[in-house]
């Protein structure tokens, strides 16, 4: 049922309803005046049922404007030749060149009638026309013509390690308590061997130090000589970096502006480090220093270079160290384990440990085995006050099961227990929340057993 038919049925229902309850009551039910009701009834009596059908208030559309056949052919020819032009531009072109005034809607109606309404349809007709007369010019054909005219496409290649090493810097992010963290990455073009470090600052002096103290000794220990480095045009690869390359006899070349793919070897390595390492360890660890970040990065690169096979066209299933160090030097023990985000053939150790809703007293004996020597343990204890004499229950249902282990622990008792289990207190702070609760934040550092014995003797 259409809208007009629904309105017609409503009007007939009102007229029939008036015969039962009266005209005034029927008009009040549907919210119309009696003048409108009597108008409907007069139409019904004069014209029958069709008289109460809604009348059209708009004029019927007139005949579609027609263009002469020769004008249509000229417009279609221009539309195919200039396949990316729209109807408005075609109409403006016809008015300027042929003195023909035609509406854009008329041009669009003409294109739709001939199956040329969209740009893709017009390009497809143009492509078939060109293929029939001059051959199909696809993207592959264009590349073949370009190679015939300019030669083969150039790629960054190296025959042996050290011949070309790609360098680039990578912004890891701004970490709380550490600041902005930058990473310098080097990738050997012949073997995909990677070397990376955390920079103290994004400056040419720090990059020069990496070149002299890290990259060059690594290449020389493997028995190769560093001949050429490839970088972008960043300021960190200028000034003292250029001077160091000249002094060491290393050729320094730069990629073109906005041609990052030329340095694609190191760009791909940085993407691998980001996806397989940083995005994993940042969800497992809380880093408080650049030294801890650098140690974690070094552990992943050990796995990347020695235990992670590469399936590219250069290595074909081998590891980078197999080519960079040689097959004998890169041989690993049979019990080598895959990288799990924390270790490579080492026991897991954390630099910092932050836990919530935990019975700290009961967990202290196991915490020392989890924190690395020199690492930090931070505890936040709620202390009793006039406002909160005891631990308040959590309003979250998911934490209601933890109410049995949530109890007030005196900070002095926790400090004494921490000393017994291998932690030395380094900081104590009192914190008051907005709600009136009082907390004591204590920081401990993991110390070796000898220090604990000496401290016990002194006491």
Kinemage of the C-alpha trace (Angstrom):
@kinemage 1
@onewidth
@group {chain A} dominant
@subgroup {mainchain}
@vectorlist {calphas} color= white
{ca unk a 1} P 0.000 0.000 0.000
{ca unk a 2} L 1.335 3.395 -1.023
{ca unk a 3} L 1.161 6.567 1.035
{ca unk a 4} L -1.622 8.003 -1.127
{ca unk a 5} L -3.691 4.844 -0.713
{ca unk a 6} L -3.195 4.994 3.055
{ca unk a 7} L -4.431 8.604 3.157
{ca unk a 8} L -7.443 7.709 1.015
{ca unk a 9} L -8.368 4.875 3.395
{ca unk a 10} L -8.052 7.166 6.429
{ca unk a 11} L -10.448 9.706 4.882
{ca unk a 12} L -13.031 7.023 4.069
{ca unk a 13} L -12.733 5.715 7.646
{ca unk a 14} L -13.443 9.218 9.066
{ca unk a 15} L -16.532 9.626 6.895
{ca unk a 16} L -17.861 6.234 7.988
{ca unk a 17} L -17.011 6.957 11.620
{ca unk a 18} L -19.023 10.201 11.508
{ca unk a 19} L -22.159 8.229 10.729
{ca unk a 20} L -21.731 6.363 14.047
{ca unk a 21} L -20.466 8.941 16.587
{ca unk a 22} L -21.239 12.187 14.800
{ca unk a 23} L -19.222 14.683 12.790
{ca unk a 24} L -17.727 16.613 15.717
{ca unk a 25} L -16.604 13.480 17.596
{ca unk a 26} L -15.070 11.927 14.467
{ca unk a 27} L -13.194 15.140 13.702
{ca unk a 28} L -11.837 15.329 17.246
{ca unk a 29} L -10.558 11.729 17.030
{ca unk a 30} L -8.403 12.396 13.968
{ca unk a 31} L -7.601 16.059 14.725
{ca unk a 32} L -9.224 17.783 11.732
{ca unk a 33} L -11.752 20.580 11.412
{ca unk a 34} L -15.369 20.095 10.328
{ca unk a 35} L -14.700 22.267 7.260
{ca unk a 36} L -12.152 19.712 6.011
{ca unk a 37} L -14.594 16.890 6.804
{ca unk a 38} L -17.429 18.441 4.765
{ca unk a 39} L -14.997 19.038 1.858
{ca unk a 40} L -14.068 15.345 1.844
{ca unk a 41} L -17.723 14.296 2.001
{ca unk a 42} L -18.666 16.571 -0.934
{ca unk a 43} L -15.892 15.033 -3.029
{ca unk a 44} L -17.052 11.562 -2.103
{ca unk a 45} L -20.622 12.353 -3.075
{ca unk a 46} L -19.613 14.025 -6.359
{ca unk a 47} L -16.738 11.845 -7.619
{ca unk a 48} L -17.042 8.642 -5.634
{ca unk a 49} L -14.145 6.864 -3.886
{ca unk a 50} L -11.555 8.435 -6.180
{ca unk a 51} L -12.653 11.880 -5.017
{ca unk a 52} L -10.977 11.507 -1.604
{ca unk a 53} L -7.691 10.382 -3.165
{ca unk a 54} L -4.892 12.961 -2.490
{ca unk a 55} L -4.450 15.340 -5.402
{ca unk a 56} L -0.967 16.003 -6.814
{ca unk a 57} L 0.348 19.445 -5.977
{ca unk a 58} L 3.271 19.306 -8.442
{ca unk a 59} L 3.109 19.366 -12.181
{ca unk a 60} L 3.997 16.251 -14.055
{ca unk a 61} L 7.498 16.274 -15.551
{ca unk a 62} L 7.569 17.386 -19.124
{ca unk a 63} L 9.251 15.641 -22.003
{ca unk a 64} L 12.949 14.900 -21.678
{ca unk a 65} L 15.067 17.450 -23.545
{ca unk a 66} L 16.409 15.959 -26.731
{ca unk a 67} L 19.676 16.807 -28.436
{ca unk a 68} L 20.247 16.594 -32.160
{ca unk a 69} L 21.979 13.320 -33.210
{ca unk a 70} L 25.105 15.086 -34.444
{ca unk a 71} L 25.459 16.932 -31.107
{ca unk a 72} L 25.078 13.660 -29.195
{ca unk a 73} L 27.795 12.024 -31.294
{ca unk a 74} L 30.176 14.940 -30.689
{ca unk a 75} L 29.528 14.918 -26.944
{ca unk a 76} L 30.055 11.138 -26.734
{ca unk a 77} L 33.306 11.432 -28.699
{ca unk a 78} L 34.637 14.087 -26.311
{ca unk a 79} L 33.484 12.074 -23.276
{ca unk a 80} L 35.450 9.028 -24.444
{ca unk a 81} L 38.512 10.996 -25.517
{ca unk a 82} L 38.585 12.897 -22.219
{ca unk a 83} L 37.373 10.016 -20.043
{ca unk a 84} L 38.038 11.789 -16.746
{ca unk a 85} L 35.824 14.781 -17.494
{ca unk a 86} L 32.447 15.004 -15.767
{ca unk a 87} L 29.113 16.212 -17.113
{ca unk a 88} L 29.622 19.792 -15.893
{ca unk a 89} L 32.958 20.125 -17.644
{ca unk a 90} L 31.594 18.591 -20.842
{ca unk a 91} L 28.691 21.065 -20.818
{ca unk a 92} L 31.096 23.985 -20.286
{ca unk a 93} L 33.312 22.690 -23.104
{ca unk a 94} L 30.321 22.493 -25.505
{ca unk a 95} L 29.228 26.034 -24.651
{ca unk a 96} L 32.709 27.516 -25.016
{ca unk a 97} L 33.761 25.694 -28.197
{ca unk a 98} L 30.482 25.028 -30.039
{ca unk a 99} L 28.316 27.842 -28.645
{ca unk a 100} L 25.864 25.169 -27.519
{ca unk a 101} L 24.003 25.717 -24.273
{ca unk a 102} L 23.237 22.362 -22.686
{ca unk a 103} L 22.553 21.549 -19.051
{ca unk a 104} L 24.942 19.213 -17.185
{ca unk a 105} L 21.969 17.033 -16.268
{ca unk a 106} L 21.189 16.579 -19.965
{ca unk a 107} L 24.785 15.533 -20.630
{ca unk a 108} L 24.700 13.107 -17.699
{ca unk a 109} L 21.415 11.630 -18.973
{ca unk a 110} L 23.039 11.122 -22.378
{ca unk a 111} L 26.066 9.390 -20.853
{ca unk a 112} L 23.865 7.149 -18.714
{ca unk a 113} L 21.794 6.113 -21.713
{ca unk a 114} L 24.952 4.948 -23.520
{ca unk a 115} L 26.552 3.222 -20.509
{ca unk a 116} L 29.146 5.955 -19.884
{ca unk a 117} L 27.772 7.433 -16.645
{ca unk a 118} L 30.858 6.772 -14.494
{ca unk a 119} L 34.504 7.571 -15.021
{ca unk a 120} L 35.432 3.890 -14.810
{ca unk a 121} L 33.017 3.007 -17.615
{ca unk a 122} L 34.461 5.703 -19.865
{ca unk a 123} L 38.041 4.631 -19.123
{ca unk a 124} L 37.141 1.032 -19.908
{ca unk a 125} L 35.726 2.020 -23.319
{ca unk a 126} L 38.829 4.099 -23.995
{ca unk a 127} L 41.071 1.165 -23.043
{ca unk a 128} L 39.243 -1.230 -25.383
{ca unk a 129} L 39.390 1.322 -28.171
{ca unk a 130} L 43.142 1.805 -27.682
{ca unk a 131} L 43.712 -1.956 -27.500
{ca unk a 132} L 41.941 -2.490 -30.811
{ca unk a 133} L 43.945 0.201 -32.591
{ca unk a 134} L 47.353 0.488 -30.863
{ca unk a 135} L 47.616 -2.423 -28.421
{ca unk a 136} L 46.766 -2.662 -24.732
{ca unk a 137} L 48.899 -0.301 -22.636
{ca unk a 138} L 48.843 -1.825 -19.149
{ca unk a 139} L 51.047 -1.012 -16.151
{ca unk a 140} L 53.283 -3.962 -17.003
{ca unk a 141} L 53.653 -2.627 -20.558
{ca unk a 142} L 54.603 0.791 -19.238
{ca unk a 143} L 57.251 -0.727 -16.977
{ca unk a 144} L 58.638 -2.715 -19.903
{ca unk a 145} L 58.795 0.431 -22.049
{ca unk a 146} L 60.512 2.314 -19.219
{ca unk a 147} L 63.134 -0.442 -18.856
{ca unk a 148} L 63.788 -0.418 -22.595
{ca unk a 149} L 64.252 3.324 -22.551
{ca unk a 150} L 66.116 3.811 -19.248
{ca unk a 151} L 67.549 0.354 -18.549
{ca unk a 152} L 66.824 -2.061 -15.698
{ca unk a 153} L 65.506 -0.816 -12.360
{ca unk a 154} L 68.355 -0.197 -9.944
{ca unk a 155} L 68.376 -1.990 -6.586
{ca unk a 156} L 70.577 -1.545 -3.530
{ca unk a 157} L 72.844 -4.599 -3.654
{ca unk a 158} L 75.997 -5.784 -1.904
{ca unk a 159} L 78.073 -8.870 -2.650
{ca unk a 160} L 79.690 -9.365 0.763
{ca unk a 161} L 79.161 -8.125 4.328
{ca unk a 162} L 80.519 -4.694 5.120
{ca unk a 163} L 80.273 -3.529 1.534
{ca unk a 164} L 77.099 -1.591 2.269
{ca unk a 165} L 75.471 -0.966 5.656
{ca unk a 166} L 72.163 0.915 5.856
{ca unk a 167} L 71.643 3.256 8.818
{ca unk a 168} L 68.517 4.930 10.128
{ca unk a 169} L 67.072 6.323 13.352
{ca unk a 170} L 63.710 5.324 14.793
{ca unk a 171} L 61.552 7.162 17.337
{ca unk a 172} L 60.259 4.602 19.836
{ca unk a 173} L 58.183 7.020 21.902
{ca unk a 174} L 58.122 9.076 25.056
{ca unk a 175} L 58.258 6.846 28.127
{ca unk a 176} L 57.271 8.003 31.572
{ca unk a 177} L 60.355 8.501 33.721
{ca unk a 178} L 62.703 8.082 30.743
{ca unk a 179} L 61.703 10.737 28.210
{ca unk a 180} L 61.946 10.590 24.446
{ca unk a 181} L 63.611 7.381 23.284
{ca unk a 182} L 65.377 7.105 19.919
{ca unk a 183} L 66.890 3.986 18.404
{ca unk a 184} L 69.748 3.824 15.902
{ca unk a 185} L 69.620 0.780 13.623
{ca unk a 186} L 72.165 -0.620 11.170
{ca unk a 187} L 71.434 -3.387 8.676
{ca unk a 188} L 74.033 -5.064 6.488
{ca unk a 189} L 72.723 -5.175 2.914
{ca unk a 190} L 74.429 -8.481 2.079
{ca unk a 191} L 73.484 -10.547 5.128
{ca unk a 192} L 70.584 -8.673 6.856
{ca unk a 193} L 72.696 -8.681 10.031
{ca unk a 194} L 71.299 -6.079 12.411
{ca unk a 195} L 72.949 -3.870 15.020
{ca unk a 196} L 70.904 -1.427 17.084
{ca unk a 197} L 71.296 0.676 20.201
{ca unk a 198} L 69.265 3.150 22.240
{ca unk a 199} L 70.551 6.678 21.692
{ca unk a 200} L 70.995 9.057 24.638
{ca unk a 201} L 69.797 11.851 22.323
{ca unk a 202} L 69.052 12.358 18.644
{ca unk a 203} L 72.296 14.133 17.748
{ca unk a 204} L 75.149 13.620 15.304
{ca unk a 205} L 77.548 13.083 18.180
{ca unk a 206} L 75.558 10.104 19.498
{ca unk a 207} L 75.298 8.582 16.011
{ca unk a 208} L 79.034 9.081 15.494
{ca unk a 209} L 79.725 7.281 18.765
{ca unk a 210} L 77.563 4.381 17.566
{ca unk a 211} L 79.544 4.233 14.316
{ca unk a 212} L 82.943 4.252 16.010
{ca unk a 213} L 82.284 2.203 19.138
{ca unk a 214} L 79.569 -0.272 18.073
{ca unk a 215} L 79.130 -0.749 14.334
{ca unk a 216} L 82.747 -0.599 13.144
{ca unk a 217} L 84.098 -2.999 15.831
{ca unk a 218} L 81.239 -5.453 15.093
{ca unk a 219} L 82.107 -5.527 11.397
{ca unk a 220} L 85.827 -5.916 12.094
{ca unk a 221} L 85.289 -8.745 14.611
{ca unk a 222} L 83.466 -10.651 11.887
{ca unk a 223} L 86.501 -10.315 9.606
{ca unk a 224} L 85.101 -7.704 7.214
{ca unk a 225} L 85.834 -4.062 6.484
{ca unk a 226} L 83.168 -1.378 6.510
{ca unk a 227} L 83.284 0.271 3.095
{ca unk a 228} L 80.069 2.240 2.652
{ca unk a 229} L 77.091 3.465 4.715
{ca unk a 230} L 73.728 4.543 3.323
{ca unk a 231} L 71.587 7.063 5.274
{ca unk a 232} L 68.856 9.597 4.703
{ca unk a 233} L 69.391 13.354 4.813
{ca unk a 234} L 68.707 13.761 8.528
{ca unk a 235} L 70.761 16.166 10.583
{ca unk a 236} L 72.022 13.352 12.800
{ca unk a 237} L 74.009 12.014 9.823
{ca unk a 238} L 75.885 15.254 9.182
{ca unk a 239} L 78.644 17.290 10.831
{ca unk a 240} L 80.780 14.981 12.997
{ca unk a 241} L 79.281 11.872 11.355
{ca unk a 242} L 80.577 12.954 7.937
{ca unk a 243} L 83.954 13.762 9.467
{ca unk a 244} L 84.155 10.341 11.124
{ca unk a 245} L 83.329 8.576 7.836
{ca unk a 246} L 86.067 10.518 6.058
{ca unk a 247} L 88.594 9.784 8.799
{ca unk a 248} L 87.771 6.049 8.816
{ca unk a 249} L 87.814 5.741 5.026
{ca unk a 250} L 84.089 4.947 4.800
{ca unk a 251} L 82.073 6.168 1.838
{ca unk a 252} L 78.910 7.957 2.960
{ca unk a 253} L 75.989 8.168 0.518
{ca unk a 254} L 72.494 9.553 1.060
{ca unk a 255} L 69.162 8.588 -0.448
{ca unk a 256} L 67.062 11.030 -2.445
{ca unk a 257} L 64.496 13.136 -0.588
{ca unk a 258} L 61.123 11.356 -0.227
{ca unk a 259} L 62.685 8.046 -1.377
{ca unk a 260} L 62.585 6.082 1.882
{ca unk a 261} L 62.246 2.787 -0.012
{ca unk a 262} L 65.868 3.153 -1.162
{ca unk a 263} L 66.852 2.509 2.444
{ca unk a 264} L 64.309 -0.310 2.649
{ca unk a 265} L 66.621 -2.889 4.267
{ca unk a 266} L 66.941 -0.984 7.526
{ca unk a 267} L 63.340 0.276 7.344
{ca unk a 268} L 62.117 -3.316 7.244
{ca unk a 269} L 64.406 -4.276 10.122
{ca unk a 270} L 63.009 -1.453 12.241
{ca unk a 271} L 59.484 -2.615 11.495
{ca unk a 272} L 60.441 -6.135 12.598
{ca unk a 273} L 61.933 -4.823 15.848
{ca unk a 274} L 58.801 -2.755 16.488
{ca unk a 275} L 56.267 -5.526 15.836
{ca unk a 276} L 58.133 -8.523 17.245
{ca unk a 277} L 59.920 -6.885 20.158
{ca unk a 278} L 58.803 -3.476 21.426
{ca unk a 279} L 55.063 -4.087 21.114
{ca unk a 280} L 55.522 -7.297 23.103
{ca unk a 281} L 57.926 -6.240 25.846
{ca unk a 282} L 56.099 -2.968 26.542
{ca unk a 283} L 53.151 -5.123 27.586
{ca unk a 284} L 55.357 -7.229 29.881
{ca unk a 285} L 57.847 -4.838 31.444
{ca unk a 286} L 57.956 -1.381 32.934
{ca unk a 287} L 61.217 0.281 31.852
{ca unk a 288} L 62.736 3.011 33.962
{ca unk a 289} L 66.038 3.647 32.176
{ca unk a 290} L 67.633 3.631 28.743
{ca unk a 291} L 70.071 0.991 29.975
{ca unk a 292} L 67.227 -1.448 30.544
{ca unk a 293} L 65.803 -0.662 27.101
{ca unk a 294} L 69.184 -1.195 25.472
{ca unk a 295} L 69.651 -4.506 27.289
{ca unk a 296} L 66.256 -5.721 26.097
{ca unk a 297} L 66.986 -4.618 22.523
{ca unk a 298} L 70.351 -6.400 22.557
{ca unk a 299} L 68.676 -9.626 23.664
{ca unk a 300} L 66.214 -9.523 20.780
{ca unk a 301} L 68.950 -8.812 18.240
{ca unk a 302} L 70.829 -11.870 19.451
{ca unk a 303} L 67.753 -13.920 18.607
{ca unk a 304} L 67.223 -12.053 15.328
{ca unk a 305} L 70.777 -12.551 14.091
{ca unk a 306} L 71.537 -16.075 15.337
{ca unk a 307} L 68.273 -18.006 15.774
{ca unk a 308} L 65.678 -16.450 13.466
{ca unk a 309} L 65.845 -17.831 9.891
{ca unk a 310} L 65.119 -15.405 7.063
{ca unk a 311} L 63.171 -16.462 3.993
{ca unk a 312} L 64.206 -13.603 1.686
{ca unk a 313} L 66.038 -13.885 -1.604
{ca unk a 314} L 69.398 -13.133 0.063
{ca unk a 315} L 69.449 -15.686 2.886
{ca unk a 316} L 66.870 -18.294 1.733
{ca unk a 317} L 66.251 -19.876 5.130
{ca unk a 318} L 69.603 -19.078 6.739
{ca unk a 319} L 70.211 -16.761 9.682
{ca unk a 320} L 72.024 -13.426 9.210
{ca unk a 321} L 74.931 -14.546 11.396
{ca unk a 322} L 75.534 -17.510 9.074
{ca unk a 323} L 76.628 -15.079 6.368
{ca unk a 324} L 77.987 -12.293 8.556
{ca unk a 325} L 80.089 -14.447 10.922
{ca unk a 326} L 80.429 -17.572 8.812
{ca unk a 327} L 78.766 -20.971 9.274
{ca unk a 328} L 81.172 -22.108 12.021
{ca unk a 329} L 80.980 -18.969 14.149
{ca unk a 330} L 77.190 -18.816 13.836
{ca unk a 331} L 76.605 -22.406 14.969
{ca unk a 332} L 74.478 -22.452 18.095
{ca unk a 333} L 73.931 -25.066 20.726
{ca unk a 334} L 71.051 -27.463 20.137
{ca unk a 335} L 69.153 -26.247 23.205
{ca unk a 336} L 68.674 -22.700 21.843
{ca unk a 337} L 65.170 -21.476 22.592
{ca unk a 338} L 62.974 -19.084 20.682
{ca unk a 339} L 62.656 -15.492 21.786
{ca unk a 340} L 59.804 -15.106 24.236
{ca unk a 341} L 60.075 -11.370 24.829
{ca unk a 342} L 62.208 -11.747 27.991
{ca unk a 343} L 65.234 -13.889 27.348
{ca unk a 344} L 67.510 -15.725 24.966
{ca unk a 345} L 69.018 -18.720 26.807
{ca unk a 346} L 69.040 -16.762 30.073
{ca unk a 347} L 66.940 -16.816 33.194
{ca unk a 348} L 64.131 -14.247 33.214
{ca unk a 349} L 64.873 -11.147 35.247
{ca unk a 350} L 62.868 -7.947 35.557
{ca unk a 351} L 64.298 -4.462 35.951
{ca unk a 352} L 61.190 -3.140 37.683
{ca unk a 353} L 58.119 -4.808 39.110
{ca unk a 354} L 54.809 -3.104 39.885
{ca unk a 355} L 51.933 -5.209 41.273
{ca unk a 356} L 48.426 -4.267 42.364
{ca unk a 357} L 46.020 -5.896 44.823
{ca unk a 358} L 48.632 -8.330 46.117
{ca unk a 359} L 49.453 -9.694 49.543
{ca unk a 360} L 52.949 -8.201 49.504
{ca unk a 361} L 54.094 -9.915 52.696
{ca unk a 362} L 53.234 -13.371 51.396
{ca unk a 363} L 54.728 -12.670 47.953
{ca unk a 364} L 58.085 -11.224 49.095
{ca unk a 365} L 59.954 -14.567 49.124
{ca unk a 366} L 59.244 -15.038 45.392
{ca unk a 367} L 59.793 -11.457 44.324
{ca unk a 368} L 63.560 -11.568 44.781
{ca unk a 369} L 63.834 -14.330 42.166
{ca unk a 370} L 61.845 -12.231 39.695
{ca unk a 371} L 63.707 -8.923 39.982
{ca unk a 372} L 67.103 -8.470 38.360
{ca unk a 373} L 70.096 -7.546 40.503
{ca unk a 374} L 69.955 -3.774 40.877
{ca unk a 375} L 66.292 -3.716 39.832
{ca unk a 376} L 63.572 -1.820 41.648
{ca unk a 377} L 60.571 -3.009 43.628
{ca unk a 378} L 57.879 -0.416 44.355
{ca unk a 379} L 55.089 -0.983 46.879
{ca unk a 380} L 52.139 1.234 47.740
{ca unk a 381} L 50.506 0.490 51.116
{ca unk a 382} L 47.369 2.042 52.498
{ca unk a 383} L 47.904 3.317 56.017
{ca unk a 384} L 45.283 3.719 58.701
{ca unk a 385} L 43.866 7.163 59.418
{ca unk a 386} L 40.896 8.790 61.109
{ca unk a 387} L 39.005 8.727 57.832
{ca unk a 388} L 39.858 5.147 56.874
{ca unk a 389} L 40.711 3.022 59.938
{ca unk a 390} L 40.834 -0.111 57.789
{ca unk a 391} L 40.887 -1.237 54.176
{ca unk a 392} L 37.713 -0.171 52.399
{ca unk a 393} L 36.022 -2.811 50.246
{ca unk a 394} L 36.307 -2.403 46.494
{ca unk a 395} L 33.175 -1.254 44.652
{ca unk a 396} L 34.048 -3.474 41.669
{ca unk a 397} L 32.535 -6.955 41.583
{ca unk a 398} L 35.607 -8.316 39.797
{ca unk a 399} L 37.767 -7.429 42.839
{ca unk a 400} L 35.423 -8.707 45.535
{ca unk a 401} L 37.298 -12.041 45.619
{ca unk a 402} L 40.464 -10.194 46.698
{ca unk a 403} L 38.991 -8.849 49.926
{ca unk a 404} L 40.504 -11.734 51.911
{ca unk a 405} L 44.096 -10.681 51.109
{ca unk a 406} L 43.582 -6.914 51.377
{ca unk a 407} L 44.698 -5.832 54.814
{ca unk a 408} L 46.667 -3.023 56.394
{ca unk a 409} L 50.405 -3.738 56.553
{ca unk a 410} L 52.622 -1.412 58.621
{ca unk a 411} L 55.367 0.099 56.413
{ca unk a 412} L 58.032 -0.706 59.047
{ca unk a 413} L 57.133 -4.392 58.975
{ca unk a 414} L 57.264 -4.487 55.188
{ca unk a 415} L 60.663 -2.785 55.195
{ca unk a 416} L 62.086 -5.318 57.660
{ca unk a 417} L 60.752 -8.262 55.643
{ca unk a 418} L 62.139 -6.782 52.429
{ca unk a 419} L 65.604 -6.527 54.003
{ca unk a 420} L 65.447 -10.195 54.926
{ca unk a 421} L 64.593 -11.234 51.350
{ca unk a 422} L 67.285 -9.311 49.504
{ca unk a 423} L 65.927 -5.780 49.065
{ca unk a 424} L 67.386 -2.520 50.362
{ca unk a 425} L 65.064 0.400 50.976
{ca unk a 426} L 65.999 3.478 48.922
{ca unk a 427} L 62.977 5.761 49.214
{ca unk a 428} L 59.822 6.303 51.309
{ca unk a 429} L 57.077 8.762 50.450
{ca unk a 430} L 53.718 9.606 52.035
{ca unk a 431} L 50.843 10.218 49.641
{ca unk a 432} L 47.354 11.448 50.451
{ca unk a 433} L 44.520 10.863 47.979
{ca unk a 434} L 41.671 13.272 47.336
{ca unk a 435} L 39.219 11.061 49.213
{ca unk a 436} L 41.237 11.312 52.422
{ca unk a 437} L 43.047 7.957 52.204
{ca unk a 438} L 46.712 7.859 53.191
{ca unk a 439} L 49.303 5.754 51.372
{ca unk a 440} L 52.997 5.022 51.866
{ca unk a 441} L 55.025 4.390 48.705
{ca unk a 442} L 58.267 2.488 49.362
{ca unk a 443} L 61.017 1.789 46.829
{ca unk a 444} L 63.469 -1.102 47.268
{ca unk a 445} L 66.510 -2.166 45.250
{ca unk a 446} L 67.619 -5.765 44.800
{ca unk a 447} L 71.107 -6.215 46.287
{ca unk a 448} L 73.568 -9.148 46.113
{ca unk a 449} L 73.822 -11.637 49.008
{ca unk a 450} L 77.199 -10.290 50.179
{ca unk a 451} L 75.759 -6.858 50.783
{ca unk a 452} L 72.965 -8.375 52.833
{ca unk a 453} L 75.429 -10.294 55.002
{ca unk a 454} L 77.621 -7.232 55.543
{ca unk a 455} L 74.585 -5.156 56.441
{ca unk a 456} L 73.463 -7.802 58.923
{ca unk a 457} L 76.923 -7.878 60.557
{ca unk a 458} L 76.993 -4.086 60.833
{ca unk a 459} L 73.673 -4.150 62.597
